[in-house]
Amino acid sequence: MAFPFAGRPVLVTGGAGFIGSHVADRLLAEGCEVHVMDDLTGGVRENVPDGAVFHEVDIRSPEAAALFAEHEFAALCHLAAQMDVRRSVADPRFDADVNVLGFLNLLEAGRQTGLEKVAFASTGGAIYGEPDPTVNDGGPQPESHPTRPMSPYGITKLVSEHYLRFYSQTYGLDYAALRFGNVYGPRQNPHGEAGVVAIFAQRLLRGEPVTINGEGTQTRDYVFVGDVVRAFVAALAREGSGVYNVGTGVETDVNALFRHINRFTGADAEEVHGPAKPGEQQRSVLDISHTSESLDWRPEVDVEAGLGRTVEWFKEREAAA
């Protein structure tokens, strides 16, 4: 069955970034006319795949809105975001400006120019907060789990989902909100707060010190970027609207993560612990049964295999530097 947006213009915001560039790759393979919008504050121009039309534009700008009138995008894959949780706490107004007002700028432009579908990169752990012991016995968090964001970043993602529901009910715009676990893999940025896998991999390969925050028992649902892309494209192709968890349903703590990466890099580094980060969420794990049933999707890469592939990519990058 042909991909429904094959041969049609599709916009990928944040397409010079980690996940967005992989999504752009896949859409090109599906035969779409791919446009990438990125202001390169976090993305890298080299990540934009050959064959995609690149627009170096801020999503908040009039220029971004004007591109919708010019190209009449059929679908929007929205991955551009202010994604640093700590920055969202320090400057919530900036966080909301990018993540809410920037998104609204695109939605308004889209509804006026025939946009049919939005696939939105949301977040699992940052929206749900700590697992509720009364839901699933405190196990993997389903889409129906109470939403208790612990940061402005999580709040803006949840607000954006509400706006999507409004645009769907009012204007008939279909959407898929994908609540990601902790995504990792090739092209992940090792700088800044996001991406512990990338940070550990690069530092261990360079012989630099690695410090685990607190006891290292805090858990996350680590999902490989290739699996995320498959879910993103499946949700884009599915008719109607919905919210979907995209993870593995498996908790991995930071200590185990470090040991895997330490082994794959061959660094044989000592496990060093530092102070815990105040207010850090201790657990996050997603129930993916609804996504599996609705999108005919399941993750194919377990965390050990995915970390091995990720470290190999970082090794090649370090060798080429």
Backbone as CSV, one residue per row, in Angstrom:
resi,resn,N_x,N_y,N_z,CA_x,CA_y,CA_z,C_x,C_y,C_z
1,MET,0.847,-1.199,0.000,0.000,0.000,0.000,0.879,1.243,0.000
2,ALA,0.595,2.162,-0.907,1.423,3.365,-1.036,1.238,4.288,0.167
3,PHE,2.302,4.950,0.531,2.241,5.924,1.623,1.324,7.067,1.188
4,PRO,0.369,7.493,2.018,-0.641,8.462,1.581,-0.093,9.831,1.190
5,PHE,1.100,10.193,1.657,1.657,11.496,1.315,2.785,11.401,0.285
6,ALA,2.930,10.247,-0.339,3.944,10.083,-1.381,3.664,11.052,-2.526
7,GLY,4.728,11.721,-2.985,4.599,12.667,-4.084,4.044,14.011,-3.684
8,ARG,3.794,14.206,-2.389,3.182,15.456,-1.920,4.148,16.180,-0.982
9,PRO,3.989,17.500,-0.829,4.906,18.267,0.025,4.640,18.040,1.512
10,VAL,5.667,17.652,2.231,5.595,17.420,3.676,6.684,18.248,4.343
11,LEU,6.334,18.961,5.400,7.292,19.793,6.126,7.743,19.094,7.401
12,VAL,9.056,19.041,7.602,9.635,18.502,8.834,10.334,19.652,9.550
13,THR,9.747,20.118,10.654,10.426,21.141,11.447,11.433,20.461,12.364
14,GLY,12.556,21.127,12.601,13.615,20.482,13.370,14.288,19.377,12.580
15,GLY,14.193,19.446,11.264,14.701,18.374,10.411,16.205,18.332,10.257
16,ALA,16.909,19.314,10.835,18.370,19.248,10.875,18.844,18.690,12.208
17,GLY,17.899,18.323,13.056,18.234,17.778,14.364,18.311,16.267,14.372
18,PHE,18.420,15.722,15.551,18.640,14.291,15.754,17.489,13.447,15.188
19,ILE,16.315,13.545,15.795,15.194,12.715,15.356,14.654,13.208,14.025
20,GLY,14.542,14.527,13.883,13.942,15.095,12.682,14.651,14.710,11.401
21,SER,15.983,14.636,11.434,16.718,14.275,10.224,16.456,12.824,9.834
22,HIS,16.278,11.955,10.827,15.935,10.559,10.535,14.524,10.456,9.944
23,VAL,13.603,11.277,10.461,12.249,11.301,9.902,12.291,11.776,8.450
24,ALA,13.078,12.819,8.178,13.200,13.326,6.811,13.762,12.258,5.874
25,ASP,14.762,11.519,6.344,15.314,10.409,5.555,14.214,9.434,5.143
26,ARG,13.415,9.034,6.122,12.383,8.028,5.877,11.298,8.556,4.935
27,LEU,10.912,9.829,5.081,9.884,10.393,4.216,10.361,10.490,2.769
28,LEU,11.636,10.790,2.590,12.197,10.773,1.242,12.111,9.373,0.652
29,ALA,12.418,8.376,1.461,12.342,6.987,0.998,10.909,6.586,0.659
30,GLU,9.945,7.228,1.309,8.528,6.954,1.040,8.025,7.716,-0.188
31,GLY,8.899,8.538,-0.792,8.521,9.245,-2.010,7.905,10.611,-1.809
32,CYS,8.041,11.179,-0.609,7.472,12.496,-0.344,8.371,13.610,-0.889
33,GLU,7.770,14.751,-1.148,8.522,15.978,-1.430,8.825,16.614,-0.071
34,VAL,10.018,16.411,0.430,10.347,16.763,1.814,10.957,18.155,1.892
35,HIS,10.384,18.963,2.785,10.931,20.272,3.121,11.361,20.231,4.583
36,VAL,12.507,20.786,4.876,13.036,20.837,6.239,13.112,22.289,6.682
37,MET,12.531,22.581,7.843,12.605,23.911,8.439,13.393,23.806,9.744
38,ASP,14.465,24.574,9.863,15.310,24.519,11.055,16.101,25.812,11.134
39,ASP,16.181,26.411,12.328,16.977,27.645,12.468,18.416,27.357,12.871
40,LEU,18.750,26.068,12.996,20.120,25.602,13.277,20.643,26.044,14.640
41,THR,19.754,26.374,15.575,20.225,26.643,16.930,20.644,25.342,17.617
42,GLY,20.016,24.242,17.251,20.396,22.939,17.799,20.703,21.930,16.723
43,GLY,20.193,22.157,15.527,20.416,21.236,14.423,21.720,21.508,13.696
44,VAL,22.064,20.593,12.809,23.307,20.682,12.042,22.950,20.571,10.561
45,ARG,23.442,21.514,9.779,23.092,21.538,8.356,23.431,20.212,7.665
46,GLU,24.523,19.584,8.079,24.943,18.327,7.456,23.946,17.185,7.699
47,ASN,23.071,17.327,8.695,22.076,16.287,8.953,20.934,16.297,7.941
48,VAL,20.734,17.419,7.251,19.629,17.522,6.306,19.929,16.619,5.112
49,PRO,19.051,15.669,4.816,19.372,14.706,3.758,19.337,15.322,2.363
50,ASP,20.179,14.784,1.497,20.134,15.175,0.096,18.743,14.850,-0.446
51,GLY,18.210,15.764,-1.225,16.873,15.552,-1.774,15.811,16.332,-1.043
52,ALA,16.112,16.809,0.169,15.167,17.640,0.914,15.432,19.111,0.616
53,VAL,14.378,19.910,0.591,14.495,21.361,0.418,14.678,21.980,1.801
54,PHE,15.748,22.721,1.987,16.065,23.249,3.317,15.682,24.723,3.434
55,HIS,15.021,25.055,4.547,14.634,26.425,4.851,15.202,26.781,6.230
56,GLU,16.177,27.672,6.285,16.738,28.097,7.567,15.863,29.212,8.125
57,VAL,14.862,28.809,8.887,13.819,29.720,9.333,13.420,29.374,10.769
58,ASP,13.128,30.383,11.566,12.614,30.223,12.924,11.112,29.949,12.845
59,ILE,10.628,28.937,13.562,9.211,28.573,13.486,8.293,29.687,13.983
60,ARG,8.811,30.647,14.731,7.990,31.737,15.255,7.816,32.880,14.263
61,SER,8.519,32.836,13.154,8.630,33.984,12.262,7.517,34.054,11.217
62,PRO,7.248,35.254,10.683,6.320,35.376,9.551,6.810,34.596,8.333
63,GLU,8.132,34.483,8.181,8.688,33.729,7.050,8.275,32.262,7.118
64,ALA,8.216,31.711,8.332,7.787,30.321,8.488,6.343,30.157,8.043
65,ALA,5.484,31.071,8.464,4.080,31.008,8.059,3.925,31.163,6.549
66,ALA,4.741,32.033,5.961,4.642,32.285,4.520,4.983,31.045,3.693
67,LEU,5.831,30.172,4.221,6.192,28.963,3.487,4.993,28.052,3.269
68,PHE,4.026,28.086,4.171,2.825,27.266,4.009,2.012,27.729,2.806
69,ALA,1.893,29.040,2.645,1.162,29.567,1.493,1.898,29.263,0.196
70,GLU,3.227,29.284,0.253,4.026,29.062,-0.948,4.000,27.612,-1.403
71,HIS,4.062,26.668,-0.434,4.228,25.265,-0.803,2.992,24.394,-0.541
72,GLU,2.017,24.921,0.208,0.785,24.181,0.500,1.079,22.761,1.002
73,PHE,1.758,22.697,2.141,2.141,21.409,2.710,0.908,20.556,3.016
74,ALA,0.987,19.295,2.663,-0.107,18.363,2.964,-0.010,17.850,4.395
75,ALA,1.207,17.722,4.900,1.420,17.197,6.253,2.569,17.948,6.917
76,LEU,2.484,18.026,8.239,3.515,18.660,9.052,4.021,17.660,10.079
77,CYS,5.330,17.425,10.085,5.985,16.634,11.132,6.713,17.629,12.025
78,HIS,6.173,17.866,13.212,6.687,18.948,14.056,7.600,18.400,15.142
79,LEU,8.913,18.595,14.935,9.907,18.157,15.911,10.735,19.309,16.449
80,ALA,10.596,20.517,15.880,11.333,21.673,16.386,10.831,22.013,17.787
81,ALA,11.753,22.298,18.692,11.350,22.589,20.073,12.515,23.153,20.865
82,GLN,12.161,23.860,21.926,13.099,24.146,23.002,13.001,22.929,23.918
83,MET,14.009,22.070,23.927,13.851,20.781,24.606,14.688,20.624,25.866
84,ASP,15.367,21.678,26.285,16.197,21.605,27.491,15.310,21.848,28.717
85,VAL,15.107,20.802,29.505,14.228,20.915,30.674,14.743,21.971,31.638
86,ARG,16.060,21.995,31.864,16.614,22.971,32.812,16.424,24.395,32.317
87,ARG,16.559,24.609,30.997,16.331,25.957,30.473,14.863,26.346,30.614
88,SER,13.972,25.370,30.461,12.546,25.677,30.611,12.228,26.142,32.023
89,VAL,12.929,25.592,33.006,12.741,26.009,34.399,13.322,27.403,34.616
90,ALA,14.487,27.655,34.031,15.155,28.950,34.206,14.455,30.066,33.442
91,ASP,13.854,29.731,32.290,13.246,30.758,31.443,11.959,30.218,30.821
92,PRO,10.908,30.074,31.620,9.669,29.480,31.104,9.006,30.313,30.015
93,ARG,9.234,31.630,30.009,8.622,32.457,28.968,9.223,32.123,27.600
94,PHE,10.536,31.945,27.545,11.166,31.564,26.282,10.688,30.182,25.841
95,ASP,10.593,29.271,26.793,10.138,27.918,26.498,8.753,27.938,25.863
96,ALA,7.846,28.727,26.440,6.490,28.821,25.906,6.464,29.548,24.564
97,ASP,7.332,30.525,24.403,7.396,31.278,23.147,7.714,30.341,21.985
98,VAL,8.707,29.480,22.182,9.101,28.553,21.114,8.097,27.409,20.989
99,ASN,7.818,26.738,22.090,7.077,25.480,22.034,5.577,25.642,21.851
100,VAL,5.025,26.755,22.315,3.583,26.977,22.156,3.308,27.991,21.041
101,LEU,3.853,29.196,21.162,3.553,30.218,20.162,4.158,29.884,18.801
102,GLY,5.340,29.287,18.807,5.932,28.864,17.539,5.070,27.819,16.857
103,PHE,4.589,26.867,17.630,3.722,25.824,17.082,2.410,26.415,16.562
104,LEU,1.829,27.344,17.322,0.589,27.985,16.885,0.785,28.765,15.589
105,ASN,1.944,29.353,15.427,2.245,30.059,14.184,2.119,29.117,12.990
106,LEU,2.607,27.899,13.150,2.540,26.911,12.074,1.122,26.369,11.891
107,LEU,0.435,26.097,12.996,-0.926,25.569,12.906,-1.868,26.551,12.223
108,GLU,-1.748,27.828,12.577,-2.593,28.840,11.950,-2.312,28.937,10.459
109,ALA,-1.028,28.924,10.105,-0.668,28.979,8.689,-1.173,27.735,7.964
110,GLY,-1.070,26.588,8.622,-1.482,25.346,8.002,-2.974,25.255,7.762
111,ARG,-3.759,25.656,8.738,-5.218,25.526,8.576,-5.744,26.438,7.466
112,GLN,-5.000,27.482,7.171,-5.419,28.412,6.119,-4.944,27.979,4.731
113,THR,-4.108,26.953,4.666,-3.506,26.576,3.380,-3.693,25.099,3.040
114,GLY,-4.653,24.456,3.688,-4.999,23.094,3.313,-4.215,21.986,3.983
115,LEU,-3.533,22.269,5.093,-2.805,21.226,5.820,-3.777,20.140,6.269
116,GLU,-3.394,18.882,6.058,-4.301,17.770,6.344,-3.951,17.002,7.616
117,LYS,-2.667,16.920,7.945,-2.262,16.064,9.061,-1.046,16.640,9.765
118,VAL,-1.028,16.540,11.093,0.125,16.932,11.898,0.581,15.720,12.704
119,ALA,1.860,15.403,12.609,2.482,14.416,13.492,3.389,15.201,14.429
120,PHE,3.076,15.148,15.707,3.701,16.014,16.706,4.574,15.207,17.654
121,ALA,5.821,15.640,17.819,6.737,15.002,18.761,6.452,15.515,20.161
122,SER,5.738,14.714,20.935,5.434,15.065,22.316,6.382,14.308,23.238
123,THR,6.023,14.148,24.481,6.916,13.505,25.445,6.111,12.653,26.411
124,GLY,6.681,11.524,26.792,6.013,10.661,27.745,6.308,11.051,29.175
125,GLY,7.537,10.814,29.607,7.895,11.048,30.999,7.631,12.465,31.470
126,ALA,7.936,13.449,30.652,7.784,14.845,31.076,6.329,15.260,31.179
127,ILE,5.420,14.531,30.534,3.992,14.829,30.653,3.360,14.080,31.820
128,TYR,3.722,12.810,31.996,3.083,11.995,33.027,3.618,12.273,34.428
129,GLY,4.891,12.603,34.548,5.506,12.675,35.866,5.772,11.272,36.400
130,GLU,5.936,11.158,37.687,6.219,9.854,38.295,5.037,8.898,38.099
131,PRO,5.306,7.601,37.864,4.208,6.636,37.728,3.286,6.640,38.943
132,ASP,1.986,6.703,38.687,0.982,6.696,39.743,0.786,5.257,40.222
133,PRO,0.965,4.985,41.520,0.834,3.608,42.014,-0.571,3.036,41.848
134,THR,-1.567,3.893,41.607,-2.935,3.402,41.419,-3.233,3.075,39.960
135,VAL,-2.284,3.365,39.066,-2.461,3.076,37.635,-1.482,1.979,37.227
136,ASN,-2.018,0.849,36.739,-1.146,-0.254,36.314,-0.224,-0.723,37.447
137,ASP,-0.670,-0.571,38.682,0.140,-0.936,39.857,1.497,-0.224,39.846
138,GLY,1.496,0.989,39.323,2.747,1.752,39.283,3.681,1.313,38.176
139,GLY,3.171,0.497,37.255,3.988,0.000,36.147,3.962,0.940,34.964
140,PRO,4.179,0.413,33.756,4.221,1.262,32.569,2.999,2.169,32.458
141,GLN,3.248,3.400,32.064,2.217,4.434,32.057,1.462,4.458,30.731
142,PRO,0.147,4.199,30.741,-0.645,4.262,29.514,-0.986,5.713,29.163
143,GLU,-1.547,5.913,27.986,-1.931,7.264,27.552,-2.981,7.877,28.478
144,SER,-3.725,7.026,29.189,-4.751,7.515,30.113,-4.188,7.898,31.480
145,HIS,-2.896,7.708,31.685,-2.265,8.055,32.960,-2.466,9.545,33.249
146,PRO,-2.676,9.931,34.516,-2.782,11.359,34.824,-1.572,12.134,34.307
147,THR,-1.834,13.312,33.786,-0.751,14.161,33.256,-0.365,15.172,34.321
148,ARG,0.854,15.031,34.809,1.360,15.868,35.903,2.770,16.355,35.573
149,PRO,2.895,17.231,34.576,4.222,17.690,34.178,4.969,18.320,35.349
150,MET,6.272,18.005,35.420,7.105,18.522,36.507,7.987,19.683,36.052
151,SER,7.823,20.130,34.802,8.646,21.222,34.270,7.835,22.019,33.267
152,PRO,8.214,23.285,33.021,7.560,24.061,31.961,7.647,23.369,30.605
153,TYR,8.748,22.664,30.354,8.872,21.926,29.088,7.724,20.927,28.932
154,GLY,7.474,20.127,29.966,6.379,19.163,29.914,5.030,19.847,29.776
155,ILE,4.878,20.995,30.428,3.628,21.750,30.340,3.377,22.206,28.906
156,THR,4.426,22.716,28.238,4.225,23.209,26.870,3.882,22.076,25.911
157,LYS,4.426,20.897,26.136,4.085,19.759,25.284,2.617,19.364,25.482
158,LEU,2.165,19.372,26.725,0.775,19.025,27.007,-0.170,20.086,26.443
159,VAL,0.181,21.356,26.603,-0.625,22.444,26.039,-0.721,22.301,24.523
160,SER,0.387,21.943,23.880,0.380,21.765,22.425,-0.566,20.643,22.011
161,GLU,-0.620,19.573,22.796,-1.570,18.501,22.504,-3.005,19.009,22.596
162,HIS,-3.284,19.857,23.584,-4.630,20.423,23.706,-4.966,21.293,22.499
163,TYR,-4.000,22.063,22.031,-4.239,22.869,20.836,-4.518,21.983,19.625
164,LEU,-3.798,20.870,19.515,-4.053,19.957,18.405,-5.484,19.429,18.455
165,ARG,-5.954,19.082,19.636,-7.331,18.604,19.765,-8.318,19.699,19.359
166,PHE,-8.038,20.934,19.747,-8.880,22.067,19.355,-8.930,22.218,17.830
167,TYR,-7.765,22.170,17.185,-7.718,22.328,15.730,-8.404,21.162,15.026
168,SER,-8.353,19.997,15.620,-9.036,18.842,15.053,-10.548,19.008,15.156
169,GLN,-11.021,19.388,16.345,-12.462,19.527,16.563,-13.048,20.702,15.793
170,THR,-12.283,21.789,15.689,-12.808,23.014,15.101,-12.618,23.094,13.596
171,TYR,-11.464,22.603,13.124,-11.124,22.753,11.704,-10.961,21.425,10.961
172,GLY,-11.104,20.308,11.674,-10.993,19.013,11.008,-9.574,18.604,10.671
173,LEU,-8.592,19.197,11.357,-7.191,18.865,11.098,-6.822,17.594,11.870
174,ASP,-6.467,16.541,11.154,-6.064,15.293,11.811,-4.689,15.455,12.456
175,TYR,-4.471,14.728,13.554,-3.171,14.801,14.209,-2.818,13.482,14.866
176,ALA,-1.528,13.321,15.084,-0.999,12.223,15.893,0.007,12.842,16.849
177,ALA,-0.249,12.718,18.137,0.697,13.180,19.157,1.455,11.970,19.672
178,LEU,2.752,11.946,19.436,3.576,10.804,19.826,4.362,11.148,21.082
179,ARG,4.027,10.471,22.158,4.682,10.710,23.437,5.901,9.796,23.537
180,PHE,7.059,10.387,23.241,8.300,9.623,23.195,8.814,9.286,24.583
181,GLY,9.487,8.128,24.660,10.346,7.846,25.794,11.655,8.597,25.587
182,ASN,12.738,8.113,26.164,14.050,8.748,25.975,14.686,8.198,24.702
183,VAL,14.669,9.011,23.656,15.141,8.572,22.346,16.662,8.699,22.289
184,TYR,17.312,7.697,21.701,18.770,7.724,21.557,19.128,7.098,20.220
185,GLY,20.367,7.323,19.773,20.825,6.711,18.539,21.795,7.606,17.792
186,PRO,22.207,7.193,16.594,23.118,7.999,15.780,22.574,9.406,15.538
187,ARG,23.491,10.368,15.514,23.231,11.798,15.300,22.753,12.522,16.555
188,GLN,22.641,11.814,17.676,22.209,12.500,18.885,23.278,13.489,19.322
189,ASN,22.823,14.630,19.810,23.720,15.710,20.219,24.291,15.409,21.601
190,PRO,25.611,15.325,21.740,26.209,15.034,23.047,26.407,16.273,23.913
191,HIS,25.929,17.424,23.454,26.126,18.667,24.191,24.827,19.082,24.874
192,GLY,24.949,19.687,26.021,23.782,20.175,26.727,23.168,19.119,27.619
193,GLU,21.914,19.394,28.049,21.261,18.556,29.038,20.671,17.291,28.441
194,ALA,20.223,17.384,27.178,19.527,16.253,26.590,20.516,15.194,26.094
195,GLY,20.127,13.941,26.213,20.892,12.881,25.575,21.995,12.267,26.397
196,VAL,21.650,11.600,27.501,22.659,11.001,28.366,23.455,9.926,27.630
197,VAL,22.818,9.217,26.714,23.531,8.179,25.955,24.651,8.810,25.142
198,ALA,24.337,9.882,24.436,25.335,10.563,23.612,26.446,11.157,24.472
199,ILE,26.069,11.740,25.601,27.065,12.343,26.498,28.036,11.281,27.009
200,PHE,27.502,10.177,27.513,28.356,9.103,28.021,29.244,8.548,26.911
201,ALA,28.663,8.295,25.729,29.423,7.677,24.641,30.597,8.545,24.221
202,GLN,30.343,9.833,24.018,31.420,10.700,23.555,32.499,10.848,24.611
203,ARG,32.112,11.043,25.861,33.110,11.252,26.911,33.945,10.003,27.144
204,LEU,33.319,8.849,27.141,34.070,7.622,27.365,35.022,7.338,26.214
205,LEU,34.593,7.614,24.997,35.474,7.399,23.843,36.666,8.350,23.863
206,ARG,36.489,9.514,24.443,37.569,10.506,24.514,38.400,10.386,25.791
207,GLY,38.052,9.430,26.644,38.782,9.267,27.896,38.481,10.353,28.904
208,GLU,37.333,11.016,28.742,36.945,12.094,29.657,36.121,11.533,30.809
209,PRO,36.103,12.212,31.940,35.363,11.696,33.099,33.854,11.733,32.880
210,VAL,33.192,10.747,33.438,31.731,10.663,33.403,31.239,10.583,34.835
211,THR,30.254,11.415,35.157,29.685,11.406,36.500,28.208,11.064,36.424
212,ILE,27.789,10.082,37.192,26.381,9.691,37.276,25.729,10.502,38.392
213,ASN,24.612,11.148,38.072,23.920,11.944,39.080,23.248,11.056,40.113
214,GLY,23.556,11.286,41.383,22.922,10.539,42.454,23.331,9.070,42.455
215,GLU,22.424,8.219,42.903,22.720,6.788,43.019,22.676,6.072,41.677
216,GLY,22.116,6.715,40.645,22.044,6.091,39.325,20.929,5.081,39.187
217,THR,20.023,5.046,40.148,18.911,4.090,40.099,17.686,4.674,39.409
218,GLN,17.758,5.959,39.028,16.635,6.558,38.307,16.500,5.885,36.934
219,THR,15.266,5.584,36.540,15.027,4.804,35.330,14.331,5.630,34.255
220,ARG,14.574,5.221,33.010,13.896,5.808,31.860,13.583,4.691,30.868
221,ASP,12.691,4.993,29.948,12.328,4.078,28.873,13.108,4.517,27.637
222,TYR,14.241,3.857,27.380,15.128,4.246,26.273,14.681,3.549,24.990
223,VAL,14.390,4.350,23.951,13.877,3.810,22.696,14.771,4.267,21.549
224,PHE,15.120,3.335,20.674,16.054,3.602,19.583,15.394,4.456,18.502
225,VAL,16.164,5.370,17.945,15.611,6.348,17.005,14.965,5.698,15.791
226,GLY,15.514,4.593,15.311,14.906,3.922,14.167,13.507,3.434,14.461
227,ASP,13.271,2.955,15.678,11.937,2.534,16.074,10.995,3.730,16.186
228,VAL,11.505,4.840,16.666,10.699,6.057,16.777,10.251,6.524,15.392
229,VAL,11.150,6.484,14.431,10.819,6.918,13.073,9.723,6.032,12.484
230,ARG,9.807,4.736,12.704,8.770,3.838,12.188,7.406,4.165,12.791
231,ALA,7.376,4.475,14.079,6.120,4.847,14.726,5.610,6.186,14.192
232,PHE,6.525,7.121,13.984,6.153,8.446,13.486,5.478,8.326,12.124
233,VAL,6.078,7.559,11.236,5.553,7.402,9.878,4.246,6.606,9.892
234,ALA,4.157,5.598,10.739,2.916,4.826,10.850,1.768,5.694,11.339
235,ALA,2.046,6.572,12.298,1.012,7.468,12.814,0.611,8.499,11.773
236,LEU,1.570,8.961,11.003,1.287,9.930,9.945,0.375,9.318,8.889
237,ALA,0.570,8.042,8.603,-0.200,7.368,7.564,-1.596,6.957,8.020
238,ARG,-1.807,6.843,9.325,-3.090,6.365,9.830,-4.133,7.476,9.775
239,GLU,-5.317,7.153,9.304,-6.400,8.129,9.254,-6.885,8.444,10.662
240,GLY,-7.378,9.662,10.839,-7.908,10.070,12.126,-6.845,10.632,13.041
241,SER,-7.244,10.872,14.286,-6.358,11.504,15.260,-6.166,10.600,16.473
242,GLY,-5.047,10.797,17.167,-4.801,9.991,18.353,-3.534,10.379,19.075
243,VAL,-3.384,9.844,20.275,-2.205,10.033,21.110,-1.563,8.675,21.318
244,TYR,-0.249,8.603,21.131,0.439,7.309,21.132,1.738,7.372,21.934
245,ASN,1.887,6.456,22.877,3.174,6.287,23.553,4.155,5.589,22.615
246,VAL,5.388,6.084,22.586,6.420,5.464,21.762,7.623,5.181,22.651
247,GLY,7.709,3.958,23.105,8.800,3.537,23.972,9.012,2.048,23.823
248,THR,9.454,1.414,24.902,9.685,-0.031,24.877,8.918,-0.769,25.968
249,GLY,8.443,-0.037,26.968,7.818,-0.681,28.112,8.813,-1.275,29.079
250,VAL,10.108,-0.965,28.874,11.175,-1.521,29.713,11.915,-0.374,30.403
251,GLU,12.096,-0.503,31.707,12.868,0.493,32.468,14.343,0.109,32.480
252,THR,15.195,1.087,32.257,16.643,0.889,32.364,17.194,1.992,33.253
253,ASP,17.961,1.612,34.275,18.498,2.663,35.139,19.826,3.178,34.581
254,VAL,20.257,4.310,35.115,21.441,4.988,34.588,22.696,4.151,34.822
255,ASN,22.752,3.428,35.926,23.924,2.573,36.183,24.079,1.511,35.095
256,ALA,22.976,0.867,34.747,23.027,-0.155,33.693,23.406,0.476,32.356
257,LEU,22.869,1.653,32.090,23.187,2.362,30.850,24.690,2.630,30.758
258,PHE,25.243,3.127,31.852,26.676,3.420,31.896,27.501,2.152,31.657
259,ARG,27.117,1.065,32.279,27.900,-0.170,32.155,27.879,-0.697,30.725
260,HIS,26.726,-0.620,30.073,26.647,-1.050,28.668,27.575,-0.190,27.800
261,ILE,27.470,1.121,27.941,28.257,2.020,27.093,29.737,1.905,27.415
262,ASN,30.053,1.742,28.676,31.452,1.558,29.100,32.055,0.327,28.415
263,ARG,31.253,-0.743,28.350,31.725,-1.980,27.714,31.875,-1.806,26.209
264,PHE,30.891,-1.183,25.565,30.940,-1.035,24.105,32.063,-0.099,23.661
265,THR,32.367,0.908,24.477,33.461,1.827,24.108,34.822,1.236,24.424
266,GLY,34.856,0.233,25.315,36.134,-0.328,25.754,36.894,0.596,26.675
267,ALA,36.180,1.552,27.283,36.855,2.560,28.105,37.313,2.007,29.450
268,ASP,36.583,1.039,29.978,36.894,0.463,31.288,37.022,1.560,32.345
269,ALA,36.087,2.518,32.295,36.111,3.641,33.227,35.476,3.264,34.556
270,GLU,35.911,3.951,35.582,35.344,3.731,36.910,33.960,4.353,36.977
271,GLU,33.062,3.701,37.703,31.711,4.231,37.893,31.750,5.279,39.010
272,VAL,31.573,6.542,38.636,31.678,7.657,39.574,30.310,8.305,39.757
273,HIS,29.929,8.522,41.002,28.639,9.135,41.310,28.845,10.522,41.917
274,GLY,27.966,11.449,41.524,28.000,12.794,42.074,26.692,13.110,42.758
275,PRO,26.475,14.377,43.104,25.219,14.763,43.760,24.018,14.520,42.848
276,ALA,22.899,14.201,43.466,21.660,14.036,42.699,21.183,15.396,42.203
277,LYS,20.480,15.407,41.073,19.893,16.638,40.555,18.603,16.913,41.313
278,PRO,18.487,18.081,41.935,17.270,18.382,42.706,16.017,18.266,41.842
279,GLY,15.023,17.556,42.355,13.749,17.461,41.666,13.715,16.517,40.485
280,GLU,14.788,15.757,40.265,14.811,14.864,39.105,13.783,13.749,39.247
281,GLN,13.061,13.478,38.173,12.106,12.384,38.146,12.852,11.074,38.328
282,GLN,12.288,10.187,39.139,12.989,8.942,39.462,12.640,7.786,38.535
283,ARG,11.410,7.772,38.007,11.013,6.663,37.140,10.208,7.177,35.959
284,SER,10.385,6.526,34.825,9.560,6.784,33.655,9.587,5.541,32.775
285,VAL,8.410,5.006,32.461,8.314,3.837,31.579,6.928,3.866,30.943
286,LEU,6.852,3.600,29.645,5.627,3.790,28.889,4.945,2.476,28.535
287,ASP,3.637,2.458,28.661,2.820,1.336,28.199,2.563,1.560,26.709
288,ILE,3.016,0.645,25.862,2.918,0.830,24.415,1.841,-0.059,23.781
289,SER,0.965,-0.642,24.591,-0.021,-1.580,24.051,-0.994,-0.895,23.094
290,HIS,-1.423,0.329,23.408,-2.343,1.056,22.517,-1.668,1.369,21.185
291,THR,-0.422,1.809,21.225,0.316,2.118,19.997,0.519,0.866,19.165
292,SER,0.867,-0.221,19.826,1.093,-1.486,19.128,-0.166,-1.936,18.396
293,GLU,-1.292,-1.824,19.064,-2.558,-2.268,18.466,-3.028,-1.309,17.377
294,SER,-2.928,-0.012,17.625,-3.483,0.983,16.696,-2.626,1.169,15.457
295,LEU,-1.306,1.111,15.620,-0.396,1.409,14.509,0.299,0.170,13.962
296,ASP,-0.011,-0.990,14.529,0.683,-2.227,14.137,2.197,-2.023,14.244
297,TRP,2.598,-1.554,15.395,4.003,-1.180,15.615,4.487,-1.750,16.929
298,ARG,5.726,-2.208,16.930,6.427,-2.558,18.162,7.897,-2.221,17.969
299,PRO,8.599,-1.872,19.054,10.037,-1.615,18.918,10.764,-2.884,18.513
300,GLU,11.746,-2.745,17.642,12.500,-3.900,17.141,13.915,-3.971,17.712
301,VAL,14.396,-2.886,18.311,15.782,-2.816,18.772,15.794,-2.709,20.296
302,ASP,16.336,-3.726,20.988,16.401,-3.629,22.448,17.541,-2.699,22.847
303,VAL,17.568,-2.331,24.115,18.475,-1.274,24.543,19.936,-1.660,24.373
304,GLU,20.289,-2.909,24.613,21.688,-3.313,24.477,22.139,-3.233,23.014
305,ALA,21.319,-3.758,22.096,21.667,-3.692,20.674,21.709,-2.247,20.186
306,GLY,20.751,-1.450,20.630,20.711,-0.056,20.206,21.902,0.746,20.704
307,LEU,22.313,0.485,21.926,23.483,1.182,22.459,24.743,0.785,21.697
308,GLY,24.833,-0.498,21.324,25.978,-0.937,20.538,26.060,-0.220,19.205
309,ARG,24.923,-0.082,18.528,24.894,0.619,17.251,25.203,2.099,17.417
310,THR,24.741,2.667,18.503,24.982,4.088,18.746,26.457,4.350,19.021
311,VAL,27.068,3.517,19.840,28.492,3.684,20.149,29.329,3.523,18.878
312,GLU,28.967,2.582,18.003,29.703,2.417,16.747,29.653,3.686,15.908
313,TRP,28.501,4.347,15.888,28.379,5.611,15.143,29.291,6.678,15.741
314,PHE,29.317,6.764,17.066,30.193,7.749,17.719,31.669,7.412,17.493
315,LYS,31.997,6.126,17.462,33.382,5.740,17.169,33.795,6.216,15.778
316,GLU,32.919,6.021,14.792,33.224,6.452,13.423,33.379,7.962,13.351
317,ARG,32.514,8.660,14.079,32.588,10.127,14.080,33.879,10.613,14.708
318,GLU,34.276,9.982,15.811,35.510,10.377,16.486,36.729,10.081,15.594
319,ALA,36.666,8.960,14.880,37.781,8.598,14.011,37.926,9.563,12.837
320,ALA,36.793,10.117,12.401,36.813,11.028,11.253,37.136,12.464,11.655
321,ALA,37.117,12.742,12.941,37.319,14.133,13.407,38.777,14.561,13.229
